[in-house]
Amino acid sequence: MDMSCVDEVLTCADPERWQPGDSWLAGGTVLFSYGTDITQGPPRRLLDITEAGWTPTLWRCDSAGEPVDLEIAATCLIKDIFEFRTSGPRVPGHGDRALPGLDLFAPACDSFVASWKIWNASTIGGNVATGLPAGPMISLLSGLDAVALLWGPRGSLRALPVAELVVGEAQTTLEPGELIRSFHIPIAALTQPCAFRRISLTERGRTAALIIGRRLGAGALRLAITGSTRRPHIIDLGPDAAHAATHEGLQAAIDEAVAGVWHDDIHGTPQWREAMTHRLGAEILTELLDPAEPHPRFAARTTGDITMTRSTR
């Protein structure tokens, strides 16, 4: 779509050059499809960061050479993160070390329900900065405890969990001129057993509910609820949490966290999204903690239209 409001496009990744009325441009798939910046209105200038030269993915290590986290540049393309499990760099010093969290990358990318053209243009940072409830990179990064590194004018630098960066539909806590530089997924999150559930109102339609769960330890579970809510919600269950890792505890935790504020649009009513969130959460709890005793209501089949294929490594 033409953007008649734009007077100038600059190749720039320097927050010092940002001016009121500017919008950062990465893949631009949402920006150009809407013909405006849905987070702040029609832009006067576009600051294109795609030529910044940032390495798409990088393992960061401590002084002893032990991996600390996986760094993903804001300009990393969806196709690159989709292929990371098979073609990305191995964990330094660990060869084919089992990283179950990498199995989440492919189904999260599939949740775009988009063509290869989108995968070759859309960026991780752009998807997060847009702040849409159905943003699959928001789901993936929230589910893996990722932290966003933010650059701002006058040398400002801060780090914020992705689950706290997105606060509503097309709403984030990004300050004027602030830019997402990268995302950092802790190695511990990638080594933990995980589960993925997603559902849409229509076959291969826009995400209506997406939950990622991770087993933190014996009897402990963390779930990231997205898609069905206006912003990500992180729920902990287990001995050290407010609610036990049981089906009753899960239901109470979801109700308490979301507090009835479910997303409402043409892709699903709040009541249906709430029901699906409870069902998908129960399936994840069963899969990760108690596969021998599934919830009696949800024992018949696995819900969801996009599934997670587990690697052998």
PyMOL commands that set and color helices and strands:
alter all, ss='L'
color gray80, all
select helices_A, chain A and resi 15-17+29-34+78-82+84-87+100-110+116-119+124-130+136-143+153-155+162-165+187-191+247-258+270-289+296-298
alter helices_A, ss='H'
color red, helices_A
select strands_A, chain A and resi 8-11+22-25+45-48+57-61+67-73+147-152+156-161+166-168+171-172+179-186+194-200+207-217+220-226+233-237
alter strands_A, ss='S'
color yellow, strands_A
deselect
rebuild
show_as cartoon
